[in-house]
């Protein structure tokens, strides 16, 4: 829903500040808090499961966050 609101060109976001509405700030802050609550290793595994090519950087990051995981 947030993606649709931000990318849909529904409203100029300056209007929120003009009218003192903090709904946009609240929703963006909530999104960032939710994003930061997900462990980095879970995000990296999600990328790998989506079939993206596993780069050297990604393998190294997985090894750092999950030292017992075997990367091929």
C-alpha positions as a Markdown table, in Angstrom:
| # | Residue | x | y | z |
|---|---|---|---|---|
| 1 | Unk | 0.0 | 0.0 | 0.0 |
| 2 | Unk | 2.9 | 2.4 | 0.8 |
| 3 | Unk | 4.5 | 1.6 | -2.5 |
| 4 | Unk | 1.3 | 2.4 | -4.4 |
| 5 | Unk | 0.9 | 5.6 | -2.5 |
| 6 | Unk | 4.5 | 6.8 | -3.1 |
| 7 | Unk | 4.7 | 5.8 | -6.7 |
| 8 | Unk | 1.2 | 6.5 | -7.9 |
| 9 | Unk | 1.6 | 10.3 | -8.2 |
| 10 | Unk | -1.6 | 10.7 | -6.2 |
| 11 | Unk | -0.6 | 13.8 | -4.2 |
| 12 | Unk | 2.2 | 16.3 | -3.8 |
| 13 | Unk | 3.9 | 15.3 | -0.6 |
| 14 | Unk | 4.6 | 19.0 | 0.2 |
| 15 | Unk | 0.9 | 19.3 | 1.0 |
| 16 | Unk | 1.4 | 17.1 | 4.1 |
| 17 | Unk | 3.8 | 19.6 | 5.6 |
| 18 | Unk | 1.8 | 22.6 | 4.5 |
| 19 | Unk | -1.2 | 21.3 | 6.5 |
| 20 | Unk | 0.8 | 20.0 | 9.4 |
| 21 | Unk | -0.2 | 16.4 | 8.7 |
| 22 | Unk | 2.4 | 13.9 | 10.0 |
| 23 | Unk | 0.8 | 10.8 | 8.4 |
| 24 | Unk | 3.5 | 10.5 | 5.7 |
| 25 | Unk | 6.3 | 10.9 | 8.3 |
| 26 | Unk | 4.7 | 8.3 | 10.5 |
| 27 | Unk | 4.3 | 5.8 | 7.7 |
| 28 | Unk | 7.8 | 6.2 | 6.5 |
| 29 | Unk | 9.2 | 5.9 | 10.1 |
| 30 | Unk | 7.2 | 2.8 | 10.6 |
| 31 | Unk | 8.4 | 1.3 | 7.3 |
| 32 | Unk | 12.0 | 2.0 | 8.3 |
| 33 | Unk | 11.5 | 0.5 | 11.8 |
| 34 | Unk | 10.0 | -2.7 | 10.2 |
| 35 | Unk | 12.8 | -2.9 | 7.7 |
| 36 | Unk | 15.5 | -2.6 | 10.4 |
| 37 | Unk | 13.8 | -5.2 | 12.5 |
| 38 | Unk | 14.5 | -7.9 | 9.9 |
| 39 | Unk | 17.9 | -9.5 | 10.5 |
| 40 | Unk | 20.4 | -8.9 | 7.7 |
| 41 | Unk | 21.0 | -12.6 | 7.2 |
| 42 | Unk | 17.2 | -13.1 | 6.5 |
| 43 | Unk | 17.3 | -10.4 | 3.9 |
| 44 | Unk | 20.3 | -12.0 | 2.2 |
| 45 | Unk | 18.8 | -15.4 | 2.2 |
| 46 | Unk | 15.6 | -14.0 | 0.7 |
| 47 | Unk | 17.7 | -12.5 | -2.2 |
| 48 | Unk | 19.3 | -15.9 | -2.8 |
| 49 | Unk | 16.0 | -17.7 | -2.7 |
| 50 | Unk | 14.6 | -15.4 | -5.3 |
| 51 | Unk | 17.1 | -16.9 | -7.8 |
| 52 | Unk | 19.4 | -13.9 | -8.0 |
| 53 | Unk | 23.0 | -14.8 | -8.9 |
| 54 | Unk | 25.1 | -15.1 | -5.9 |
| 55 | Unk | 28.0 | -12.6 | -6.1 |
| 56 | Unk | 31.2 | -12.9 | -4.1 |
| 57 | Unk | 30.1 | -10.0 | -1.9 |
| 58 | Unk | 26.8 | -11.8 | -1.0 |
| 59 | Unk | 28.7 | -15.0 | -0.2 |
| 60 | Unk | 31.1 | -13.1 | 2.0 |
| 61 | Unk | 28.2 | -11.3 | 3.8 |
| 62 | Unk | 26.5 | -14.6 | 4.4 |
| 63 | Unk | 29.6 | -16.1 | 5.8 |
| 64 | Unk | 30.0 | -13.2 | 8.2 |
| 65 | Unk | 26.4 | -13.3 | 9.4 |
| 66 | Unk | 26.1 | -17.1 | 9.4 |
| 67 | Unk | 29.5 | -18.7 | 9.8 |
| 68 | Unk | 28.2 | -22.3 | 9.9 |
| 69 | Unk | 26.3 | -21.9 | 6.5 |
| 70 | Unk | 27.9 | -23.6 | 3.5 |
| 71 | Unk | 28.0 | -21.4 | 0.4 |
| 72 | Unk | 28.7 | -23.1 | -2.9 |
